[in-house]
């Protein structure tokens, strides 16, 4: 995004440790009531993680080894297209789809509280990262349920496609013995199910894109910035003919979500737990924390009323506010949660999410926060405001900016510009997004039109009670 701004001079591990080890500059302790966001429900932290997994995946970058940001390859399609839910479709990822529905629905646990899993507990989903903690795993499950209801309602004539057209009736199914059935009849039936899946996917994708553009981004970057982009277009991000994810977004801007993670969450009426175990040696069962990659018992199913304000009688928890402080559990991660850790072999400093973020910003040669602020026409925060001296890490700067300029309510001009322009730019560059195909489209399920948001999404998916 800012390819002509020089990289910040690397300062290496000592300064990263000064910022990011337990007791360091970014240690925010256990999340307390006075650290809560004034505007952001706690569920938006995990919606942001879900979006991140949809558009970014780089298994090749290594800490401590400089990387040319122009040569980075993103192994995820740079579209908000839910390919981490749908995979490559039934022909490529047959295991993700329910055979009883002629592979038009996604496969779920029969009781609906978890994904379908292998005997070893591995979730059969399009991206294993969406099972790395209980909350994002359950959010992915809600997307699968939303899709499955769309399929049912399309077939039943309860809803139309995104253009207002009803779905045709199913052709007569062949007899049990298909040997004598004309090939044209079999092809007609196959085309019917292919079209049903494609229409359902389009409905789900467009409703998801709507939430990102009309609810998530205004909350995170502010309505004024979104209005400016709508009226004046993108100023710094040009996705071009081959859309890409700017390194400023993937390594700094969209990692703002780390600051919003609470140390503990109420998952449902009977289950309150830390994000990671208090005891690093704690076994997976019985569950005492929110780690993922293991089966979810019915008693641990997420009650989304505690994560999004949906019920006047239940107060949803707020996310931690945006500031240059992370809860202490993120500075001492369990070994199994850190990519590349083998048999407990993990240098203590790399157990800190902060240290990892800062070192990654140096290996991928990000500019300093002050230099990016100047580039977009802002007066940079001073050393006193930053509580540091000299050019500072872009990731730290955008969190400090949110803290100093907006009291932790939303991102400031640097962070907001990076995040908003990237996501809006990707939607504009995607020829299948609703912004490209039908910019005046509005949500068609849930009965609320342009007011459609994540709560309506979860209600339609059956994850929240109907009003």
C-alpha positions in Angstrom: 0.0 0.0 0.0 2.9 2.4 0.8 5.6 0.9 -1.3 7.5 4.1 -1.6 7.8 4.6 2.1 11.1 3.2 3.4 11.0 0.4 6.0 11.6 1.2 9.6 15.1 0.4 10.7 15.1 -3.0 12.3 15.9 -3.0 16.0 15.7 -6.8 16.6 14.8 -9.0 19.5 15.8 -6.8 22.5 13.3 -4.0 21.8 10.6 -6.4 20.8 11.1 -8.2 24.2 11.0 -4.8 26.0 7.5 -4.2 24.4 6.1 -7.7 24.3 7.3 -10.0 27.2 5.2 -10.4 30.3 5.6 -7.3 32.4 6.6 -5.3 29.3 5.2 -2.1 27.8 2.2 -3.9 26.1 1.2 -6.2 29.1 -2.3 -5.2 30.0 -2.9 -7.8 32.7 -6.2 -9.6 33.1 -9.1 -7.8 31.3 -11.0 -5.6 33.7 -14.3 -3.8 33.4 -12.5 -0.4 32.9 -10.7 -1.9 29.8 -13.9 -2.7 28.0 -14.8 -1.1 24.6 -17.6 1.3 24.7 -18.9 0.3 21.2 -17.7 -3.1 20.2 -19.4 -6.4 21.4 -16.9 -9.1 22.1 -18.1 -11.3 19.2 -16.7 -8.8 16.7 -13.2 -9.9 17.7 -13.9 -13.3 16.3 -15.8 -12.1 13.3 -12.6 -10.1 12.5 -10.6 -13.3 12.9 -13.0 -15.1 10.6 -12.6 -12.4 7.9 -8.8 -12.5 8.3 -8.8 -16.3 7.7 -11.0 -15.8 4.6 -8.5 -13.5 2.8 -5.0 -14.2 4.2 -2.9 -17.3 4.5 0.9 -17.3 4.3 2.6 -20.5 5.4 6.0 -19.5 4.1 7.1 -16.4 6.0 9.6 -16.9 8.8 10.5 -14.8 11.8 14.0 -13.5 11.8 14.4 -13.9 8.0 13.9 -10.8 5.9 11.3 -11.1 3.2 10.7 -8.9 0.2 7.1 -7.7 0.7 6.7 -7.4 -3.1 7.4 -11.1 -3.5 5.1 -12.4 -0.7 2.5 -14.9 -1.9 -0.9 -15.1 -0.3 -2.2 -18.7 -0.5 -5.8 -17.6 0.1 -7.9 -16.0 -2.7 -8.0 -12.2 -1.9 -11.8 -12.2 -1.9 -14.5 -12.1 0.8 -16.0 -15.3 -0.8 -16.1 -17.7 2.1 -13.7 -20.1 0.4 -12.6 -21.2 3.9 -16.2 -22.4 4.4 -16.9 -23.9 1.0 -13.5 -25.1 0.1 -13.3 -25.9 -3.6 -16.9 -27.2 -3.7 -18.2 -30.8 -3.6 -16.0 -31.9 -6.6 -12.8 -30.9 -4.7 -13.7 -31.1 -1.0 -16.5 -33.7 -1.0 -16.0 -34.4 2.7 -17.3 -30.9 3.6 -20.7 -31.6 2.1 -23.7 -33.6 3.3 -24.4 -36.5 0.8 -28.0 -36.7 2.0 -28.7 -33.3 0.5 -27.0 -34.2 -2.8 -24.0 -32.2 -1.6 -26.0 -28.9 -1.5 -25.6 -28.5 2.3 -22.6 -28.5 4.5 -21.9 -31.4 6.8 -22.5 -30.9 10.5 -22.6 -33.0 13.7 -26.0 -34.7 13.8 -26.9 -32.8 17.0 -25.8 -29.5 15.6 -23.5 -28.3 18.3 -20.3 -29.0 16.5 -18.7 -29.7 13.2 -18.4 -33.2 11.7 -15.1 -34.5 12.9 -12.7 -37.4 12.2 -12.2 -40.1 14.9 -9.2 -38.1 15.9 -11.3 -35.0 16.5 -10.2 -33.1 13.4 -13.0 -30.8 12.2 -14.0 -31.4 8.6 -14.0 -27.7 7.5 -12.4 -25.7 4.8 -9.6 -24.1 6.9 -8.3 -25.8 10.0 -7.4 -22.3 11.4 -11.2 -21.9 11.9 -11.0 -24.5 14.6 -8.0 -23.0 16.5 -10.3 -21.7 19.3 -13.8 -22.5 20.5 -15.3 -19.2 19.5 -14.2 -19.0 15.9 -15.0 -22.7 15.5 -18.6 -22.0 16.7 -18.8 -18.9 14.4 -17.8 -21.0 11.4 -20.5 -23.5 12.5 -23.0 -20.7 12.4 -22.1 -19.9 8.8 -22.6 -23.5 7.9 -26.0 -23.5 9.5 -26.9 -20.2 7.8 -26.0 -21.8 4.4 -28.0 -24.9 5.2 -31.2 -22.9 6.0 -30.7 -20.9 2.8 -30.7 -24.1 0.8 -33.9 -25.4 2.6 -35.7 -22.0 2.2 -34.8 -21.7 -1.5 -36.1 -25.1 -2.3 -39.3 -24.4 -0.3 -39.9 -21.1 -2.0 -39.6 -19.2 1.3 -36.9 -16.9 -0.1 -35.7 -15.9 -3.6 -32.2 -15.6 -5.0 -30.4 -12.3 -4.7 -32.2 -10.9 -7.8 -35.7 -11.7 -6.4 -36.2 -14.7 -8.6 -37.8 -17.8 -7.1 -36.0 -21.1 -7.4 -37.7 -23.7 -9.7 -39.3 -26.9 -8.4 -37.1 -30.0 -8.3 -37.3 -32.3 -11.4 -38.8 -35.7 -10.7 -36.2 -37.9 -9.0 -35.2 -41.1 -10.8 -36.4 -44.4 -9.5 -34.2 -46.5 -7.2 -32.9 -48.4 -10.2 -31.5 -45.6 -12.4 -30.3 -48.0 -15.1 -33.3 -47.2 -17.3 -33.5 -43.5 -16.6 -32.6 -41.3 -19.6 -29.2 -39.6 -19.3 -30.9 -36.2 -20.0 -33.1 -36.7 -16.9 -30.1 -37.5 -14.7 -28.3 -34.5 -16.1 -31.3 -32.2 -15.5 -31.4 -33.3 -11.8 -27.7 -32.9 -11.4 -27.9 -29.4 -12.9 -30.7 -28.6 -10.5 -28.6 -29.4 -7.4 -25.5 -27.6 -8.9 -27.6 -24.5 -9.4 -29.2 -24.7 -5.9 -25.7 -24.8 -4.3 -24.5 -21.9 -6.4 -27.5 -19.7 -5.7 -27.3 -20.5 -2.0 -23.6 -19.7 -1.9 -24.2 -16.4 -3.6 -26.9 -15.5 -1.0 -24.6 -16.3 1.9 -21.6 -14.5 0.5 -23.5 -11.3 -0.2 -25.1 -11.2 3.2 -21.6 -11.8 4.8 -20.1 -9.0 2.6 -22.9 -6.7 3.7 -22.1 -7.3 7.3 -18.5 -6.5 6.8 -19.1 -3.4 4.8 -22.1 -1.9 6.7 -21.6 -3.1 10.3 -18.1 -4.4 11.1 -16.1 -1.6 9.3 -18.1 1.4 10.5 -17.7 0.1 14.1 -14.0 -0.5 13.7 -12.9 2.5 11.6 -15.7 5.0 12.1 -18.6 6.1 10.0 -16.8 9.3 8.8 -14.0 7.4 7.2 -16.4 5.0 5.5 -18.4 8.0 4.2 -15.2 9.5 2.9 -14.3 6.3 1.0 -17.8 6.1 -0.4 -17.8 9.7 -1.7 -14.1 10.0 -2.7 -12.9 6.5 -3.4 -9.7 4.8 -2.4 -6.7 7.0 -1.9 -3.8 4.5 -1.3 -4.8 1.0 -2.1 -5.0 0.0 -5.8 -5.8 -3.7 -6.0 -5.3 -3.6 -9.8 -6.0 -6.4 -12.2 -4.5 -9.0 -9.8 -5.9 -8.1 -6.3 -3.5 -8.6 -3.4 -3.4 -8.2 0.4 -1.1 -5.3 1.4 1.5 -6.3 3.9 0.6 -3.2 6.0 -2.8 -4.8 6.4 -1.9 -8.4 7.0 1.1 -7.8 9.4 -0.1 -4.6 11.2 -3.5 -3.1 10.3 -5.7 -6.1 10.7 -3.9 -7.4 13.7 -5.6 -4.7 15.7 -8.0 -7.5 16.8 -5.4 -8.9 19.1 -5.9 -5.9 21.4 -9.6 -6.6 21.6 -9.3 -10.2 23.0 -10.5 -10.5 26.5 -8.7 -12.8 29.0 -11.9 -14.6 29.9 -15.4 -15.1 28.4 -18.8 -16.3 29.5 -19.6 -18.8 26.8 -23.0 -19.8 28.1 -25.0 -19.7 31.4 -22.8 -22.5 32.9 -19.4 -22.1 31.3 -17.0 -19.2 32.0 -13.4 -19.8 30.9 -10.1 -18.2 30.1 -8.9 -18.0 26.4 -6.0 -20.3 27.4 -5.5 -22.6 30.3 -4.2 -21.2 33.6 -2.1 -24.3 33.8 0.0 -24.8 30.6 0.0 -28.6 31.2 -3.8 -28.8 31.4 -5.3 -31.6 29.3 -7.8 -31.0 26.6 -10.5 -32.8 28.6 -12.3 -31.9 30.6 -12.4 -28.6 28.9 -11.3 -25.7 31.1 -10.5 -23.0 28.5 -11.3 -21.9 24.9 -8.6 -23.8 23.0 -9.8 -25.4 19.8 -8.9 -28.4 17.7 -11.0 -30.8 19.7 -14.6 -31.9 19.8 -17.1 -29.5 21.4 -19.5 -31.0 24.0 -23.1 -29.8 24.0 -22.5 -28.1 27.4 -19.8 -25.9 25.8 -21.8 -24.7 22.8 -21.6 -20.9 22.5 -24.6 -18.8 23.5 -24.2 -15.8 21.2 -26.3 -13.6 23.4 -23.2 -13.2 25.5 -21.2 -12.0 22.5 -23.6 -9.8 20.5 -26.3 -7.7 22.0 -29.4 -9.6 21.0 -31.5 -10.0 24.1 -32.6 -7.1 26.4 -32.4 -9.5 29.4 -28.8 -10.6 28.7 -25.9 -8.2 28.6 -23.4 -9.1 25.9 -19.8 -8.8 27.0 -17.8 -6.0 25.3 -14.6 -6.5 23.6 -11.5 -5.2 25.2 -10.9 -1.6 24.0 -8.4 -0.7 21.3 -5.2 0.3 23.0 -1.5 -0.6 23.0 -2.1 -3.2 25.7 -2.9 -6.9 25.3 -4.2 -9.2 28.0 -1.4 -11.1 29.7 -2.4 -14.6 28.4 -1.4 -13.5 24.9 2.2 -12.8 26.1 2.7 -16.4 27.3 1.0 -18.6 24.8 0.7 -22.4 25.3 3.1 -24.2 23.1 0.5 -26.0 21.1 -1.1 -22.7 20.0 2.1 -21.4 18.3 2.8 -22.4 14.7 6.1 -24.2 14.3 6.5 -25.2 18.0 7.6 -28.8 18.1 7.6 -31.1 21.2 7.6 -28.1 23.5 10.6 -26.6 21.8 9.6 -22.9 21.9 11.9 -20.0 22.8 10.2 -18.2 25.7 10.1 -14.9 23.8 8.2 -16.4 20.9 5.4 -17.5 23.2 4.4 -13.8 23.2 2.0 -12.8 20.4 3.4 -9.2 20.7 7.0 -10.2 20.2 5.9 -12.3 17.2 4.0 -9.4 15.7 6.9 -7.0 16.1 9.5 -9.3 14.7 7.3 -10.2 11.7 6.9 -6.5 10.9 10.7 -6.2 10.7 11.2 -9.3 8.6 8.6 -8.1 6.2 10.1 -4.5 6.2 7.1 -2.5 7.2 7.5 1.3 7.5 7.2 3.1 10.8 3.9 4.3 12.1 5.1 7.9 12.0 6.2 7.7 8.4 2.8 6.2 7.3 1.0 9.0 9.2 3.0 11.6 7.3 2.3 9.9 4.0 -1.5 10.1 4.5 -1.2 13.8 5.6 -1.5 13.3 9.4 0.7 14.9 12.1 2.3 11.8 13.8 1.8 11.1 17.5 4.8 12.4 19.5 7.2 10.3 21.7 5.3 11.2 24.8 2.0 10.0 23.4 3.6 6.9 22.1 5.5 6.3 25.3 8.5 5.5 23.2 11.3 7.2 21.3 12.1 7.2 17.6 10.4 5.5 14.7 7.9 2.9 16.1 6.4 -0.3 14.8 3.4 0.3 12.6 1.3 -2.3 14.6 2.0 -0.6 17.9 1.5 2.9 16.4 -2.0 2.1 15.1 -3.1 0.8 18.5 -1.6 3.8 20.3 -3.4 6.0 17.7 -6.7 4.4 18.6 -6.0 4.8 22.3 -4.8 8.4 22.2 -7.2 9.9 19.5 -10.4 7.9 20.1 -10.1 6.6 23.7 -10.0 3.0 22.4 -13.4 3.2 20.6 -12.1 2.8 17.0 -9.0 2.9 14.9 -7.3 6.2 14.1 -6.5 7.6 10.7 -3.6 5.3 10.0 -5.1 2.0 11.1 -8.5 2.9 9.9 -7.3 3.9 6.4 -5.3 0.6 6.0 -8.1 -1.6 7.2 -11.0 0.1 5.4 -9.3 0.7 2.1 -8.1 -2.9 1.9 -11.5 -4.5 2.6 -13.4 -2.1 0.4 -10.8 -2.4 -2.3 -11.1 -6.2 -2.3 -14.8 -6.1 -2.6 -14.6 -3.6 -5.4 -12.0 -5.7 -7.3 -14.0 -9.0 -6.9 -16.2 -9.4 -10.0 -18.6 -11.6 -8.1 -19.1 -9.4 -5.0 -22.4 -7.6 -4.6 -20.6 -4.2 -5.0 -19.5 -5.3 -8.5 -22.6 -7.2 -9.6 -25.5 -5.2 -8.0 -24.3 -2.2 -5.9 -27.8 -1.3 -4.9 -28.6 -4.8 -3.6 -29.9 -5.1 0.0 -30.1 -8.2 2.2 -33.1 -10.5 1.3 -33.3 -12.8 4.3 -34.1 -12.0 7.9 -36.9 -9.6 7.1 -34.9 -6.4 8.0 -33.5 -5.3 4.7 -30.7 -2.7 5.0 -30.6 -3.0 8.8 -29.3 -6.6 8.5 -26.4 -7.3 10.8 -24.7 -10.2 12.6 -27.5 -10.7 15.1 -30.0 -11.1 12.2 -27.5 -13.5 10.6 -27.3 -15.6 13.8 -31.1 -15.6 14.2 -31.6 -16.9 10.7 -29.0 -19.6 11.3 -30.9 -20.7 14.3 -28.2 -19.7 16.7 -30.3 -17.0 18.5 -33.9 -17.2 19.4 -36.4 -15.5 17.1 -37.8 -12.2 18.3 
